[in-house]
Amino acid sequence: MGKLFDAIDDNLRVWIEEQPMWFVATAPLAGDGHVNMSPRGHDSFAVLDPHRVGWVDYTGSGVETIAHIRENRRVCLMFNSFGQRPRIVRLHGQGSVFLPGEPGFDEVVALKPEHPSTRAVITVDVTRISDSCGWGVPVMEMTGERELIRQHAEKKGPAGLDEYRAQKNARSIDGLPGLSLGS
């Protein structure tokens, strides 16, 4: 068993924000529903205070994270080092989803570079912070960010993204509500 933290202190915040990739896991309430785990990257994540984090959520082919958080708020974020020093940190908590025009949206978007694929902001009130060894995680090097999501969004433009979201992001794979048309 690893260490439990009372809050995200400055050292942990720096380590978290240095990780180029992290994962978000959510699940619906239904026992036969699908658990979802999504990788995230780019400069989209921020530690907002010692017990609250958030990220800019980009348009994707699914909407599981948003649908699950809207249904039950449960979320777990995992950060792990691929560098020489192994480490895994998990942030468990209660999530909230904010769309453009809602108060929580601007708070996080203002902290991050503008991105044409932005569809929402997700914040998490962190209730449990733990770390573990990470000895089984391979050592890897980052060679760069993929620019495909930006290129895809720029090619579609705002109207094309609205249409794409209406088709792909209206419902989760389990039929839970995702995004409304035009959001």
Backbone bond lengths (Angstrom), bond angles and torsions (degrees), N, CA, C in turn:
res aa  C-N    CA-C-N  psi(-1)  N-CA   C-N-CA  omega(-1)  CA-C   N-CA-C  phi
1 M - - - 1.454 - - 1.513 108.58 -
2 G 1.305 116.16 138.09 1.455 122.09 -179.22 1.511 111.94 -85.93
3 K 1.296 114.76 -163.68 1.449 123.68 -177.38 1.528 110.24 -91.32
4 L 1.331 116.09 142.85 1.465 121.97 172.54 1.525 108.05 -102.21
5 F 1.321 116.40 142.35 1.458 122.41 179.86 1.512 109.31 -113.25
6 D 1.331 116.78 148.13 1.465 121.81 175.45 1.516 111.63 -80.43
7 A 1.336 115.84 -28.69 1.464 120.91 -176.31 1.523 108.49 -162.25
8 I 1.314 115.58 168.42 1.458 120.83 174.59 1.524 107.12 -84.36
9 D 1.331 115.97 102.52 1.461 119.47 178.38 1.530 109.28 -83.36
10 D 1.330 117.12 179.18 1.466 121.12 -175.96 1.523 112.18 -61.74
11 N 1.331 118.31 -40.64 1.470 120.79 -179.81 1.521 111.37 -63.88
12 L 1.337 116.76 -44.02 1.456 120.52 179.23 1.530 110.37 -67.82
13 R 1.325 117.33 -40.16 1.465 120.68 178.04 1.522 111.08 -58.79
14 V 1.323 117.27 -46.21 1.467 121.08 179.32 1.522 110.13 -60.69
15 W 1.344 117.26 -45.21 1.471 120.47 -178.89 1.531 110.44 -63.07
16 I 1.333 117.08 -46.25 1.464 120.96 179.57 1.530 110.25 -58.55
17 E 1.313 117.08 -48.73 1.461 120.65 -175.64 1.529 112.61 -69.94
18 E 1.341 118.17 -15.90 1.464 121.62 175.97 1.534 112.59 -79.54
19 Q 1.326 117.97 -17.85 1.464 120.29 -175.44 1.533 109.44 -75.74
20 P 1.332 117.57 124.28 1.467 119.90 -176.86 1.531 113.74 -77.43
21 M 1.318 116.69 -14.07 1.464 120.44 179.86 1.519 108.19 -142.21
22 W 1.324 115.88 144.39 1.457 122.12 177.48 1.517 107.55 -148.97
23 F 1.321 116.67 171.51 1.458 122.06 -173.65 1.523 110.01 -128.56
24 V 1.339 115.63 145.32 1.456 121.93 174.82 1.529 107.45 -121.94
25 A 1.340 115.63 130.61 1.464 121.30 179.68 1.521 109.82 -121.73
26 T 1.337 114.85 135.79 1.460 122.21 178.58 1.524 108.22 -144.08
27 A 1.331 115.93 167.20 1.459 120.62 177.06 1.526 109.05 -154.17
28 P 1.326 116.65 149.73 1.470 119.27 175.30 1.531 109.85 -75.79
29 L 1.320 116.63 169.66 1.457 120.33 176.58 1.525 112.15 -71.02
30 A 1.322 116.95 -34.36 1.470 120.75 -176.78 1.529 110.49 -61.49
31 G 1.323 115.75 132.47 1.456 121.38 -179.76 1.516 113.73 -62.34
32 D 1.323 117.68 -26.18 1.459 120.22 179.50 1.529 111.90 -98.03
33 G 1.342 116.10 8.60 1.461 120.79 178.23 1.519 111.17 -76.13
34 H 1.302 115.70 165.40 1.467 121.67 -176.81 1.523 111.80 -92.22
35 V 1.339 115.67 126.49 1.455 121.45 171.85 1.522 106.75 -71.91
36 N 1.314 117.20 141.51 1.458 121.20 -179.45 1.524 110.01 -123.07
37 M 1.330 115.87 138.26 1.450 121.77 171.65 1.516 107.12 -134.47
38 S 1.330 115.78 125.44 1.455 120.67 -176.92 1.525 110.50 -123.50
39 P 1.329 117.06 136.20 1.461 119.85 172.83 1.523 109.18 -80.37
40 R 1.310 115.87 149.53 1.458 122.05 177.68 1.527 108.54 -133.39
41 G 1.311 114.79 155.03 1.452 120.21 178.40 1.508 110.20 -154.69
42 H 1.311 116.59 -155.16 1.457 123.91 -176.54 1.528 108.87 61.02
43 D 1.276 116.85 178.11 1.463 122.07 179.99 1.523 108.13 -88.22
44 S 1.338 115.70 72.97 1.463 120.22 -173.64 1.530 113.32 -118.03
45 F 1.326 118.99 -10.88 1.463 123.47 -171.44 1.520 111.38 -105.29
46 A 1.340 116.36 143.60 1.463 121.05 177.27 1.525 110.53 -143.79
47 V 1.311 115.43 140.58 1.459 121.72 168.21 1.524 105.40 -86.44
48 L 1.321 117.13 116.87 1.467 122.12 -174.92 1.526 112.37 -87.53
49 D 1.316 116.05 -35.50 1.468 122.16 173.11 1.524 106.56 -164.01
50 P 1.326 119.69 179.40 1.471 120.21 -174.37 1.531 115.86 -61.12
51 H 1.334 117.50 -13.22 1.472 120.79 -179.27 1.526 112.86 -130.33
52 R 1.331 116.75 17.83 1.474 119.12 -176.69 1.522 109.79 -150.03
53 V 1.324 114.79 133.60 1.462 121.75 178.34 1.520 108.55 -130.77
54 G 1.326 116.51 167.67 1.452 119.68 177.45 1.508 111.07 -161.44
55 W 1.323 115.09 164.14 1.458 119.84 176.50 1.518 110.73 -149.67
56 V 1.323 113.34 156.19 1.451 121.66 173.93 1.524 105.77 -83.67
57 D 1.323 116.03 122.94 1.464 121.98 -177.09 1.521 109.20 -97.48
58 Y 1.316 115.70 122.88 1.461 121.35 -177.99 1.527 111.64 -91.50
59 T 1.318 115.97 156.04 1.448 122.54 177.21 1.519 109.58 -60.14
60 G 1.324 116.23 132.40 1.454 121.80 178.20 1.511 110.24 -137.09
61 S 1.308 114.46 179.36 1.464 119.60 -177.74 1.524 112.44 -76.15
62 G 1.310 117.50 -10.15 1.454 122.16 177.50 1.509 110.74 -135.46
63 V 1.328 115.20 179.03 1.463 120.55 -176.00 1.531 110.41 -141.69
64 E 1.329 116.08 27.96 1.468 121.21 -173.89 1.527 112.68 -59.93
65 T 1.320 117.60 -48.57 1.464 120.06 -177.03 1.524 110.52 -57.95
66 I 1.312 116.87 -48.53 1.467 120.81 -179.98 1.530 110.63 -62.21
67 A 1.318 117.67 -46.71 1.473 121.16 -178.19 1.527 111.62 -62.45
68 H 1.329 117.11 -44.51 1.471 120.22 -178.87 1.527 111.06 -66.99
69 I 1.328 117.00 -43.12 1.466 119.24 -179.83 1.524 110.32 -64.99
70 R 1.314 117.52 -38.96 1.467 119.28 177.45 1.527 111.45 -65.49
71 E 1.318 116.76 -32.78 1.469 119.22 -179.30 1.525 111.99 -76.49
72 N 1.341 118.55 -44.57 1.460 119.13 -170.39 1.529 115.22 -140.20
73 R 1.322 118.14 -4.49 1.471 125.27 175.70 1.527 115.02 69.58
74 R 1.330 120.92 -8.62 1.471 121.64 -176.90 1.523 111.31 -70.82
75 V 1.334 115.69 134.81 1.458 119.77 -179.32 1.533 109.42 -156.09
76 C 1.318 115.49 147.38 1.456 121.99 173.02 1.525 108.09 -132.91
77 L 1.326 116.02 128.50 1.456 121.86 176.93 1.525 107.87 -107.02
78 M 1.322 116.97 139.16 1.464 120.32 178.85 1.520 109.76 -127.42
79 F 1.306 114.62 129.79 1.465 123.26 175.99 1.518 106.47 -117.27
80 N 1.317 117.28 136.28 1.455 118.27 174.51 1.512 110.63 -141.63
81 S 1.310 113.68 147.52 1.452 120.98 179.81 1.510 109.84 -83.32
82 F 1.327 116.09 133.05 1.457 121.52 171.31 1.525 109.57 -103.17
83 G 1.348 116.85 3.62 1.458 122.21 179.92 1.525 112.12 -84.98
84 Q 1.303 115.53 -169.07 1.462 121.31 -175.95 1.522 113.41 -63.33
85 R 1.330 117.93 -36.96 1.466 120.83 -179.91 1.530 108.94 -90.62
86 P 1.337 118.62 111.63 1.466 120.03 -178.33 1.529 111.73 -73.13
87 R 1.328 115.03 144.51 1.459 120.46 176.85 1.517 108.75 -171.94
88 I 1.333 115.45 142.89 1.459 123.22 172.62 1.523 107.36 -129.94
89 V 1.324 117.06 132.88 1.461 122.20 176.58 1.519 107.97 -125.89
90 R 1.324 115.87 133.19 1.463 121.90 176.76 1.524 109.69 -117.58
91 L 1.330 114.76 134.90 1.463 122.22 175.00 1.523 107.16 -114.50
92 H 1.307 117.33 113.47 1.468 122.30 176.71 1.520 107.62 -99.20
93 G 1.331 116.71 146.38 1.447 117.33 177.56 1.505 114.67 179.21
94 Q 1.319 113.63 -163.60 1.452 124.02 -177.98 1.524 108.16 -114.67
95 G 1.333 115.84 120.56 1.453 120.91 -175.61 1.517 113.50 -95.53
96 S 1.320 114.34 159.26 1.463 123.11 173.72 1.522 108.05 -137.38
97 V 1.332 115.78 145.94 1.461 122.22 -179.51 1.524 108.72 -112.48
98 F 1.335 115.88 133.51 1.465 122.05 178.55 1.516 108.88 -126.65
99 L 1.310 116.16 129.16 1.461 122.75 177.90 1.527 109.67 -97.99
100 P 1.343 117.47 163.88 1.471 119.55 177.42 1.527 110.84 -51.82
101 G 1.322 115.11 136.15 1.459 120.87 -178.89 1.517 113.68 94.28
102 E 1.328 118.19 -15.53 1.459 121.68 178.13 1.534 108.84 -90.54
103 P 1.353 117.29 148.60 1.469 121.02 -172.44 1.538 115.47 -53.23
104 G 1.302 119.93 -44.58 1.456 122.04 -176.88 1.516 114.23 -70.30
105 F 1.313 117.38 -18.32 1.462 121.95 -178.03 1.528 110.85 -63.90
106 D 1.308 116.83 -53.86 1.466 121.27 -175.24 1.522 112.58 -64.03
107 E 1.326 117.59 -32.41 1.468 121.37 -179.02 1.525 111.22 -55.54
108 V 1.329 117.60 -44.72 1.468 121.31 -176.60 1.530 110.98 -86.17
109 V 1.316 117.59 -42.65 1.469 120.73 -179.11 1.529 110.77 -57.20
110 A 1.322 117.68 -36.40 1.468 121.69 -179.30 1.524 112.51 -63.75
111 L 1.335 117.45 -22.45 1.464 121.53 -177.67 1.525 113.40 -87.99
112 K 1.331 117.42 -11.35 1.460 121.51 -171.25 1.519 111.36 -121.54
113 P 1.329 117.21 158.80 1.469 119.41 176.85 1.530 110.91 -62.06
114 E 1.322 115.92 144.45 1.461 120.72 178.15 1.527 109.07 -61.08
115 H 1.328 115.78 139.97 1.470 120.45 179.71 1.528 108.92 -140.44
116 P 1.339 118.52 129.16 1.465 120.89 -175.73 1.531 114.05 -67.46
117 S 1.321 117.68 -14.63 1.454 121.15 -177.59 1.530 113.33 -92.87
118 T 1.324 117.64 1.50 1.464 121.61 -177.40 1.524 110.60 -59.61
119 R 1.346 115.66 125.35 1.469 119.51 177.94 1.521 112.36 -120.00
120 A 1.346 117.60 -22.27 1.461 121.29 -177.01 1.527 108.94 -163.44
121 V 1.310 114.51 172.03 1.464 122.54 169.09 1.516 106.13 -124.51
122 I 1.314 115.11 139.26 1.464 120.27 176.28 1.521 107.33 -120.80
123 T 1.327 116.19 131.16 1.451 121.00 174.09 1.521 108.53 -117.37
124 V 1.326 115.79 155.19 1.453 121.61 179.18 1.524 108.91 -131.88
125 D 1.331 115.22 124.94 1.457 121.34 168.71 1.518 105.39 -83.33
126 V 1.316 115.81 109.34 1.465 122.24 -171.90 1.527 110.07 -79.00
127 T 1.343 116.09 124.63 1.462 121.92 -178.91 1.523 113.07 -109.59
128 R 1.337 117.16 -16.26 1.472 121.08 179.70 1.521 108.40 -151.60
129 I 1.332 115.79 133.59 1.463 122.32 179.04 1.519 107.39 -129.09
130 S 1.320 116.71 125.51 1.462 119.61 179.13 1.517 110.37 -140.95
131 D 1.327 115.00 157.19 1.455 118.47 171.81 1.514 109.28 -131.60
132 S 1.314 114.62 159.99 1.456 121.39 177.70 1.522 107.81 -143.10
133 C 1.311 115.50 175.54 1.461 121.47 -166.97 1.524 114.82 -64.80
134 G 1.308 119.51 -44.86 1.453 121.06 -177.07 1.514 114.28 74.07
135 W 1.315 118.02 17.75 1.464 121.56 -176.68 1.524 113.10 -62.51
136 G 1.308 118.21 -24.09 1.464 121.42 -179.44 1.520 114.35 -88.19
137 V 1.342 117.72 -3.52 1.458 121.52 -179.64 1.528 108.87 -83.30
138 P 1.330 118.79 130.39 1.466 120.08 -178.51 1.531 112.21 -68.81
139 V 1.315 114.87 155.69 1.465 121.28 172.56 1.522 106.62 -84.34
140 M 1.338 116.33 125.98 1.464 121.23 -177.81 1.513 108.98 -139.63
141 E 1.314 116.43 159.72 1.458 121.44 177.25 1.519 110.14 -112.50
142 M 1.321 115.19 141.19 1.460 120.22 174.51 1.524 107.74 -87.06
143 T 1.311 115.14 131.48 1.468 119.18 178.22 1.522 112.01 -106.75
144 G 1.322 117.81 -11.42 1.453 120.66 177.35 1.511 112.35 154.40
145 E 1.328 114.87 168.30 1.467 121.71 175.90 1.517 109.17 -85.63
146 R 1.308 116.78 148.31 1.458 121.04 171.04 1.522 107.81 -79.82
147 E 1.305 117.44 137.61 1.463 122.26 179.84 1.527 112.07 -101.09
148 L 1.339 116.84 6.60 1.463 120.81 -175.36 1.521 113.10 -61.55
149 I 1.318 118.53 -38.43 1.469 120.26 -178.01 1.528 110.31 -66.29
150 R 1.326 117.36 -39.16 1.463 121.03 176.66 1.527 110.03 -65.85
151 Q 1.319 117.00 -46.38 1.466 121.19 -179.03 1.528 110.96 -61.65
152 H 1.330 116.28 -41.88 1.463 121.54 178.51 1.531 110.47 -60.48
153 A 1.333 116.76 -46.09 1.465 121.33 -179.16 1.523 111.33 -66.32
154 E 1.326 116.94 -42.29 1.469 119.85 179.94 1.527 111.13 -65.07
155 K 1.327 116.96 -38.39 1.465 120.93 179.45 1.535 110.94 -65.83
156 K 1.323 117.53 -41.98 1.460 121.47 -179.51 1.525 112.19 -71.95
157 G 1.329 117.21 -37.20 1.460 121.11 -175.79 1.522 110.62 73.82
158 P 1.327 118.03 170.04 1.463 121.15 -176.95 1.531 114.17 -56.03
159 A 1.325 118.30 -45.42 1.469 120.48 -178.97 1.520 110.78 -66.61
160 G 1.321 117.10 -40.45 1.462 120.87 178.44 1.519 112.13 -66.03
161 L 1.337 116.85 -36.07 1.468 119.99 176.20 1.522 111.24 -67.40
162 D 1.337 117.14 -39.46 1.472 119.91 176.27 1.526 110.08 -59.67
163 E 1.324 117.08 -44.51 1.464 121.44 179.34 1.536 110.92 -64.18
164 Y 1.324 116.65 -43.73 1.470 121.44 179.10 1.529 110.43 -61.28
165 R 1.334 116.67 -46.08 1.470 120.49 179.40 1.520 111.21 -63.05
166 A 1.329 116.85 -38.91 1.465 120.32 178.32 1.531 110.81 -61.98
167 Q 1.333 116.92 -35.76 1.462 121.39 -179.92 1.526 112.67 -80.67
168 K 1.332 117.07 -43.33 1.467 121.52 -169.63 1.523 114.75 -103.40
169 N 1.342 117.90 -19.00 1.459 120.40 -171.39 1.524 114.47 -118.76
170 A 1.326 118.19 9.68 1.462 120.66 -178.55 1.529 112.19 -73.82
171 R 1.324 116.80 -33.02 1.467 121.91 -177.86 1.522 109.91 -140.71
172 S 1.338 115.13 149.30 1.465 120.14 174.92 1.529 109.23 -76.27
173 I 1.309 116.85 173.39 1.470 119.98 178.84 1.517 112.06 -64.63
174 D 1.346 117.18 -20.31 1.476 121.55 176.51 1.519 112.27 -96.10
175 G 1.345 117.32 6.59 1.459 121.28 177.36 1.518 115.53 86.93
176 L 1.339 119.00 8.48 1.451 120.92 177.57 1.527 109.64 -74.78
177 P 1.348 117.42 149.76 1.462 119.99 177.66 1.522 111.19 -61.77
178 G 1.325 115.53 137.40 1.458 121.74 177.09 1.507 109.76 -112.02
179 L 1.325 115.70 -105.49 1.463 121.16 178.19 1.516 109.52 -104.77
180 S 1.326 115.30 146.06 1.457 120.76 174.73 1.509 109.59 -80.11
181 L 1.306 116.33 158.25 1.475 122.01 177.46 1.523 110.06 -52.31
182 G 1.334 114.13 128.13 1.455 119.89 175.92 1.516 114.26 85.94
183 S 1.337 119.33 -0.91 1.466 119.37 -179.80 1.504 110.79 -98.06
